Amino acid sequence: MIRVPSPAKLNLFLHITGRREDGYHELQSIFQLIDLYDWMQFEQTDSNEIQINGLNQIDLQHNLIFRAAELIKPFAKSPTGITINIEKNIPMGAGLGGGSSNAATTLIVLNQLWQCHLNSRQLAHLGIKLGADVPIFIYGKNAWAEGIGERLTFIDLDQKQFIVLKPDCFISTQRLFSQKTLTRDTKPTKFCAYQLTPSNFRNNFEPLARSLYSEVDEAMQYLDQFGNAKLTGTGACVFIDVNEKMNICDILRNAPCKAYMVNSLKESPLLHFKI
């Protein structure tokens, strides 16, 4: 039996720089891994079945953990049945990448359990079929992202703490992308520009999320009292950097919704995973 953490991420900014002929959007972003974890337990069985416990509210064919296991199984040299139990701590539909992280963790662990012998690049190639955020969790390093999120340049980021709020709403990514007022032509930029003035880098989805979901607006207004509140991904979570002047306990206690204090990660705890 193997039990491993599956980390979350923040988008420190998110710009849409164009739209491709296939309908996908070009973007630029920074992926910051954080120490908010789901915990996943893998146990091999004598059957040929893939069983997922802990996500009963999601139909199996839409479950990224199940799909990841199905995707890598054809490469297995020692295929077995597998039971995967998940303890969810990363809120769903929050812009924290929980589903993508779970899928990546599944690929990483089963690659070894089933002796698939795929390298990180091959796993990431499989992962992109499940979602644009999956490769960042495969590689397990903070990165500057371009393309649809799959072109990654690994970067060093300062160690930080963040306060993250999860508004009590579920944001439809499709709904945000369908809005005619979504900014889709932000001028491409460079990591060095972000390093000079990170506060100038925002999330193109933020104005829409605030206008369409009052809970997001309330959370951002609350955090703006203490810092420069930002939206992660397509939401619903919002966050601020922690500084030494903040009364963190008061901010967390008085938040209008679920609140977390998290630390940045230099790398994923799965980066050097070995059975």
Buried (B, 14 or more C-beta within 10 A) or exposed (E): EBEBBBBBBBBBBBBBBEEEEEEEBBBBBBBBBBBBBBBBBBBBEEEEEBBBEBBEEBEBEEBBBBBBBBBBBEBBEEBBEBBBBBBBBBBEBBBBBBBBBBBBBBBBBBBBBBEBEBEBEBBBBBBBEBBBBBBBBBBBBBBBBBBBBBBBEEBEBEEBBBBBBBBEBEBBEEEBBEEEEBBBEBEEBEEEEBEEEBEEBBBBBBBBBBEBBEBBBBBBEBBEEBBEBBBBBBBBBBBBBBEEEBEBEEBBEEBBBBBBBBEBBEBBBBBEBEE
